[in-house]
Amino acid sequence: MLSNLTYILDVGSSCLRLFAVSTFLNQRRIVAEEDVLYDGFLDGEFLSVENLMSSLDTLVQNMSNKMRKPIKSVVVGVPSEFCICVCKRISRKFNASHKITDFDVKDLFESNLSFGDSNEYSVINYSPMQFVLDDDLKTLTPIGMRSSSLVLDASYILAKRSFISLFMENFKQLNILDVDFVSTALGQAMDCQIAREKVKPFAVVDVGHISTSVCVLKGEGLALLSSFSMGGGHISNDLMQILGLSFKDAELIKRKVILTVESPKNESYEVCLKGNLIKAPINMTNQIVKSRIEIIAKVIGEILSIDNAFNGITIYLTGDGITHFKGVKNIIKRVTGLDVQEYVIPFDNSANRYQTSKTGLAMLADIVI
């Protein structure tokens, strides 16, 4: 029986996922997973708190039964819609050349945890974007180095207290008292950085069902974190309204779409469901999908244009919302003017390969615990 298990809850915009991670010889493995669809969230609010909590109860019970043991602790991944990112430059002068210690670094971070009088948010993660020592020496590993001053460009991620309280209260009802909260976006960005050995800042864009997260990683911290309520579900809604399809039929047709295809006017995408043939004209369907992706790409571009420091950065696209469309990278590249690459779970060719929040949270939970 596995003994070194970490349970992680991934709060998606349409699905809750609870998975168990085992670490052996510094290798993380997801050994069990349960998921359940729920009503989700929009504009930083859950659409149904009752549905969320009943879904969470089902999820925990199913995982406990699968693992044949009660769950005592959980790490919760907080979606970007419930987070803000605050960047600070913090400096300290020493009387003379000083050997930088762990205490110096920790003290810099923790002595600057005040964020005004707001009671709306709590700090869940903090990490360095860079340290600057004498002679403008920039590094991410200052410990053991000598300098008469230490400047820290710090990134703090804060989560809504209402989100934390909601989950703490309901986990308590499930007899789970040990709960930690981490930023899902930070986990994804750091996991993407490690997998690709990125040095320069880059963006991770996770397009989900009804929410999109945009973040920029610099060093080991987020230089930007933003989100907006739009995703793959809006494409389904567009197909429903314009083509007169049901939601289920729109979802099935959406899976057939290839954006690089042009066809004669009389050709259609076809799906057979329980003996019923569902048809949608290829060119019109493609145009509907392209139009929505262009809107999403425009918002992404506007977010990344907020700072000239992000000019020319690479976008790593992930999430289940739009990444499966062939040709989507070209559309986002055309609209934003930025290079776009896929971000997938390594060595995974399944339909779940874009669910990188799992691997990102598993990596970040190792640091927190």
C-alpha positions as CSV (number, residue, x, y, z in Angstrom):
1,M,0.0,0.0,0.0
2,L,1.2,3.5,-0.9
3,S,2.1,5.6,2.2
4,N,3.5,8.8,0.8
5,L,0.4,10.1,-0.9
6,T,-0.6,13.7,-1.5
7,Y,-4.2,14.5,-2.5
8,I,-4.7,17.4,-4.8
9,L,-8.0,19.1,-5.8
10,D,-8.0,20.8,-9.2
11,V,-10.9,23.2,-9.4
12,G,-11.7,23.6,-13.1
13,S,-14.4,25.8,-14.6
14,S,-16.6,22.8,-15.4
15,C,-15.0,19.9,-13.6
16,L,-13.6,19.1,-10.2
17,R,-10.6,16.6,-10.2
18,L,-9.2,15.0,-7.2
19,F,-6.0,13.0,-7.7
20,A,-3.5,11.2,-5.5
21,V,0.2,11.7,-6.1
22,S,3.0,9.4,-5.0
23,T,6.6,10.5,-5.0
24,F,9.4,7.9,-5.2
25,L,13.0,8.6,-6.0
26,N,12.1,12.2,-6.8
27,Q,9.6,11.1,-9.4
28,R,6.0,12.2,-9.1
29,R,3.3,9.8,-10.3
30,I,-0.5,10.3,-10.3
31,V,-1.6,6.9,-9.0
32,A,-5.4,7.6,-8.7
33,E,-7.9,10.1,-10.1
34,E,-11.5,10.9,-9.7
35,D,-13.5,13.7,-11.4
36,V,-17.0,15.0,-11.5
37,L,-18.8,17.6,-13.6
38,Y,-20.4,20.5,-11.8
39,D,-22.0,23.9,-12.5
40,G,-18.6,25.7,-12.4
41,F,-17.9,29.4,-11.9
42,L,-18.2,32.7,-13.8
43,D,-16.6,36.1,-13.1
44,G,-15.1,34.8,-9.9
45,E,-18.3,33.4,-8.4
46,F,-19.5,29.8,-8.2
47,L,-22.8,29.4,-10.1
48,S,-24.1,27.1,-7.4
49,V,-22.4,26.6,-4.1
50,E,-24.8,23.8,-3.2
51,N,-23.8,21.9,-6.4
52,L,-20.1,22.6,-5.8
53,M,-20.3,21.1,-2.3
54,S,-22.3,18.1,-3.2
55,S,-19.9,17.4,-6.1
56,L,-16.9,17.8,-3.7
57,D,-18.5,15.3,-1.2
58,T,-19.0,12.8,-4.0
59,L,-15.4,13.3,-5.2
60,V,-13.9,12.7,-1.7
61,Q,-16.1,9.7,-1.0
62,N,-15.2,8.1,-4.4
63,M,-11.5,8.6,-3.8
64,S,-11.6,7.4,-0.3
65,N,-13.3,4.2,-1.5
66,K,-10.8,3.8,-4.3
67,M,-7.8,4.2,-2.0
68,R,-9.5,2.2,0.9
69,K,-8.5,4.8,3.4
70,P,-9.9,8.2,4.6
71,I,-8.4,11.4,3.2
72,K,-6.8,13.6,5.9
73,S,-5.1,16.4,4.0
74,V,-5.7,18.1,0.6
75,V,-3.8,20.7,-1.5
76,V,-6.3,22.8,-3.4
77,G,-5.4,24.5,-6.7
78,V,-7.0,27.9,-6.8
79,P,-8.1,29.0,-10.3
80,S,-6.9,32.4,-11.7
81,E,-10.4,33.9,-11.5
82,F,-10.1,33.8,-7.7
83,C,-6.5,35.1,-7.5
84,I,-4.6,38.3,-8.0
85,C,-0.8,38.8,-8.5
86,V,1.1,41.6,-6.8
87,C,4.8,42.3,-7.7
88,K,7.1,44.2,-5.3
89,R,10.7,45.3,-5.4
90,I,12.2,44.9,-1.9
91,S,15.7,45.9,-0.9
92,R,18.0,45.6,2.1
93,K,21.4,47.2,2.8
94,F,24.1,45.5,4.9
95,N,26.8,47.2,6.9
96,A,29.5,45.4,4.9
97,S,29.9,42.6,2.4
98,H,27.6,40.0,3.7
99,K,27.1,36.3,2.9
100,I,23.5,35.8,1.9
101,T,21.6,33.2,3.9
102,D,18.2,31.4,3.8
103,F,17.1,33.7,6.6
104,D,17.9,36.9,4.6
105,V,15.8,35.7,1.7
106,K,12.9,34.5,3.8
107,D,12.9,37.7,5.9
108,L,12.7,39.8,2.7
109,F,9.6,37.9,1.6
110,E,7.8,37.7,4.9
111,S,8.5,41.3,6.1
112,N,6.5,42.5,3.1
113,L,3.3,40.5,3.4
114,S,1.2,43.6,4.0
115,F,-1.1,44.5,1.1
116,G,-3.1,47.5,2.5
117,D,-6.3,47.3,4.4
118,S,-8.1,44.9,2.2
119,N,-9.5,41.9,3.9
120,E,-10.6,40.3,0.7
121,Y,-7.5,38.4,-0.2
122,S,-4.8,36.2,1.5
123,V,-1.3,35.3,0.3
124,I,-1.1,31.7,-0.8
125,N,2.3,31.7,-2.7
126,Y,5.3,33.9,-3.0
127,S,8.4,33.4,-5.2
128,P,11.3,35.4,-6.7
129,M,11.4,36.8,-10.2
130,Q,15.0,37.7,-9.6
131,F,17.6,38.9,-7.0
132,V,20.0,41.7,-7.7
133,L,23.3,41.9,-5.9
134,D,26.3,44.2,-6.1
135,D,27.5,45.3,-9.5
136,D,23.9,44.6,-10.9
137,L,24.5,40.9,-10.7
138,K,21.1,39.2,-11.3
139,T,20.5,35.7,-10.0
140,L,17.8,33.3,-8.7
141,T,20.2,31.6,-6.3
142,P,21.8,34.2,-4.1
143,I,22.3,32.0,-1.0
144,G,26.0,31.7,-0.2
145,M,27.0,34.7,-2.4
146,R,28.5,37.9,-0.9
147,S,27.0,41.3,-1.4
148,S,26.6,44.6,0.5
149,S,23.0,44.8,-0.7
150,L,20.1,42.5,-1.7
151,V,17.3,43.5,-4.0
152,L,14.4,41.1,-4.5
153,D,11.8,41.4,-7.3
154,A,9.1,39.4,-5.6
155,S,5.8,37.9,-6.9
156,Y,3.0,37.3,-4.4
157,I,-0.2,35.5,-5.3
158,L,-3.3,36.2,-3.3
159,A,-6.5,34.2,-3.2
160,K,-10.0,35.4,-2.3
161,R,-10.7,34.8,1.4
162,S,-14.2,33.8,0.4
163,F,-12.8,30.9,-1.8
164,I,-10.6,29.7,1.0
165,S,-13.3,29.9,3.6
166,L,-15.8,28.1,1.4
167,F,-13.5,25.1,0.9
168,M,-12.1,25.1,4.5
169,E,-15.6,24.9,5.9
170,N,-16.7,22.1,3.6
171,F,-13.6,20.1,4.0
172,K,-14.1,20.4,7.7
173,Q,-17.5,18.8,7.3
174,L,-15.8,15.9,5.5
175,N,-13.3,15.6,8.4
176,I,-10.4,17.0,6.4
177,L,-8.7,19.6,8.5
178,D,-5.3,19.9,6.9
179,V,-5.8,22.0,3.7
180,D,-3.3,24.0,1.8
181,F,-4.0,26.4,-1.1
182,V,-1.7,27.0,-4.1
183,S,-2.0,28.9,-7.4
184,T,-2.9,26.6,-10.3
185,A,-1.4,29.0,-12.8
186,L,1.9,29.2,-11.0
187,G,2.1,25.4,-10.9
188,Q,1.5,25.2,-14.6
189,A,4.0,27.9,-15.5
190,M,6.7,26.4,-13.4
191,D,6.0,22.9,-14.7
192,C,6.2,24.3,-18.3
193,Q,9.5,26.1,-17.5
194,I,11.1,22.9,-16.1
195,A,9.9,20.8,-19.0
196,R,11.3,23.2,-21.6
197,E,14.2,24.7,-19.6
198,K,13.0,28.2,-20.4
199,V,15.1,31.1,-19.2
200,K,13.3,34.1,-20.7
201,P,9.8,35.1,-19.5
202,F,7.0,33.3,-21.3
203,A,3.2,33.1,-21.1
204,V,1.0,30.2,-20.3
205,V,-2.6,30.5,-21.6
206,D,-5.1,27.9,-20.3
207,V,-8.4,28.0,-22.1
208,G,-11.0,26.0,-20.3
209,H,-14.8,25.5,-20.7
210,I,-16.0,28.9,-19.6
211,S,-12.8,30.6,-18.3
212,T,-9.4,31.4,-19.6
213,S,-6.2,32.0,-17.5
214,V,-3.3,34.1,-18.8
215,C,0.0,34.3,-16.8
216,V,3.6,35.3,-17.5
217,L,6.4,33.6,-15.6
218,K,9.6,35.5,-14.9
219,G,12.2,33.6,-12.9
220,E,10.3,31.5,-10.4
221,G,7.4,34.0,-10.0
222,L,4.4,35.3,-12.0
223,A,4.9,38.8,-13.4
224,L,1.3,38.8,-14.6
225,L,-1.8,36.9,-13.7
226,S,-5.2,37.5,-15.3
227,S,-8.3,35.7,-16.4
228,F,-11.6,36.3,-18.2
229,S,-14.8,34.4,-18.5
230,M,-14.7,32.9,-22.0
231,G,-13.7,29.5,-23.3
232,G,-14.7,26.4,-25.3
233,G,-18.2,26.4,-23.9
234,H,-18.9,29.7,-25.7
235,I,-18.1,28.0,-29.0
236,S,-20.7,25.4,-28.2
237,N,-23.2,28.2,-27.4
238,D,-22.4,30.0,-30.7
239,L,-23.1,26.8,-32.6
240,M,-26.3,26.2,-30.8
241,Q,-27.6,29.7,-31.5
242,I,-26.5,30.1,-35.1
243,L,-27.0,26.5,-36.3
244,G,-30.0,25.6,-34.1
245,L,-28.3,22.7,-32.5
246,S,-28.9,21.3,-29.0
247,F,-26.0,21.6,-26.5
248,K,-25.1,17.9,-26.8
249,D,-25.2,18.1,-30.6
250,A,-23.1,21.2,-30.7
251,E,-20.5,19.5,-28.5
252,L,-20.4,16.5,-30.8
253,I,-20.1,18.6,-33.9
254,K,-17.3,20.7,-32.3
255,R,-15.2,17.6,-31.9
256,K,-15.2,17.1,-35.7
257,V,-14.0,20.6,-36.6
258,I,-10.8,21.1,-38.5
259,L,-10.1,24.8,-39.0
260,T,-7.6,24.2,-41.8
261,V,-10.3,22.6,-44.0
262,E,-12.1,24.5,-46.8
263,S,-14.9,22.6,-48.6
264,P,-17.6,23.0,-51.2
265,K,-20.7,24.7,-49.9
266,N,-22.7,21.5,-49.8
267,E,-20.3,19.5,-47.6
268,S,-21.1,19.0,-43.9
269,Y,-19.7,17.7,-40.7
270,E,-21.7,14.6,-39.7
271,V,-22.2,12.8,-36.4
272,C,-24.5,9.9,-35.7
273,L,-26.1,9.8,-32.2
274,K,-28.4,6.9,-31.3
275,G,-29.4,6.5,-34.9
276,N,-29.9,10.2,-35.6
277,L,-27.7,11.9,-38.1
278,I,-26.5,15.4,-37.0
279,K,-25.2,17.6,-39.8
280,A,-23.6,21.1,-39.8
281,P,-22.2,22.8,-42.9
282,I,-18.4,22.8,-42.8
283,N,-17.6,26.3,-43.9
284,M,-20.2,28.0,-41.7
285,T,-19.2,25.9,-38.7
286,N,-15.6,26.7,-39.2
287,Q,-16.3,30.4,-39.5
288,I,-18.3,30.3,-36.2
289,V,-15.5,28.6,-34.4
290,K,-12.8,30.8,-35.9
291,S,-14.8,34.0,-34.9
292,R,-15.0,32.9,-31.3
293,I,-11.3,31.9,-31.1
294,E,-10.4,35.3,-32.6
295,I,-12.3,37.0,-29.9
296,I,-10.5,34.9,-27.2
297,A,-7.1,35.6,-28.9
298,K,-7.8,39.4,-29.0
299,V,-8.4,39.5,-25.3
300,I,-5.3,37.4,-24.7
301,G,-3.3,39.9,-26.8
302,E,-4.8,42.9,-24.9
303,I,-3.8,41.3,-21.6
304,L,-0.2,40.7,-22.7
305,S,0.2,44.2,-24.2
306,I,-0.2,45.7,-20.8
307,D,3.6,45.8,-20.4
308,N,6.2,46.3,-23.1
309,A,8.4,43.8,-21.2
310,F,6.1,41.1,-22.6
311,N,6.7,42.1,-26.2
312,G,7.7,39.1,-28.3
313,I,7.2,36.4,-25.6
314,T,6.1,32.9,-26.5
315,I,2.6,31.8,-25.6
316,Y,2.2,28.2,-24.4
317,L,-1.3,27.1,-25.1
318,T,-3.0,24.5,-22.9
319,G,-6.4,23.5,-21.5
320,D,-9.3,21.5,-23.0
321,G,-11.2,24.5,-24.3
322,I,-9.8,25.1,-27.8
323,T,-6.4,23.4,-28.0
324,H,-7.8,20.3,-29.8
325,F,-8.8,22.3,-32.9
326,K,-6.4,21.8,-35.7
327,G,-5.2,25.3,-36.8
328,V,-6.0,27.1,-33.5
329,K,-2.3,28.1,-33.0
330,N,-2.2,29.9,-36.3
331,I,-5.3,31.9,-35.5
332,I,-3.9,33.0,-32.1
333,K,-0.5,33.8,-33.6
334,R,-2.1,35.9,-36.4
335,V,-4.3,37.9,-33.9
336,T,-1.6,38.4,-31.2
337,G,1.5,38.6,-33.3
338,L,3.2,36.2,-30.9
339,D,4.7,32.8,-31.3
340,V,2.3,30.1,-30.1
341,Q,3.3,26.6,-28.9
342,E,1.5,23.7,-27.4
343,Y,1.9,22.9,-23.7
344,V,0.9,19.3,-23.1
345,I,1.6,16.6,-20.5
346,P,4.9,14.9,-21.6
347,F,4.5,11.4,-23.2
348,D,0.7,11.6,-23.1
349,N,-1.0,11.2,-26.4
350,S,-4.5,10.8,-24.9
351,A,-7.4,13.2,-25.0
352,N,-6.3,14.4,-21.6
353,R,-2.9,15.6,-22.6
354,Y,-3.9,19.3,-22.3
355,Q,-4.9,18.9,-18.7
356,T,-1.6,20.4,-17.5
357,S,-3.1,21.8,-14.3
358,K,-2.7,18.3,-12.9
359,T,1.1,18.0,-13.5
360,G,1.6,21.7,-12.5
361,L,-0.2,21.2,-9.2
362,A,1.6,18.0,-8.5
363,M,4.9,19.7,-8.9
364,L,4.0,22.7,-6.8
365,A,2.5,20.6,-4.0
366,D,5.9,19.0,-3.6
367,I,7.3,22.4,-2.8
368,V,4.5,23.4,-0.4
369,I,4.4,20.2,1.6
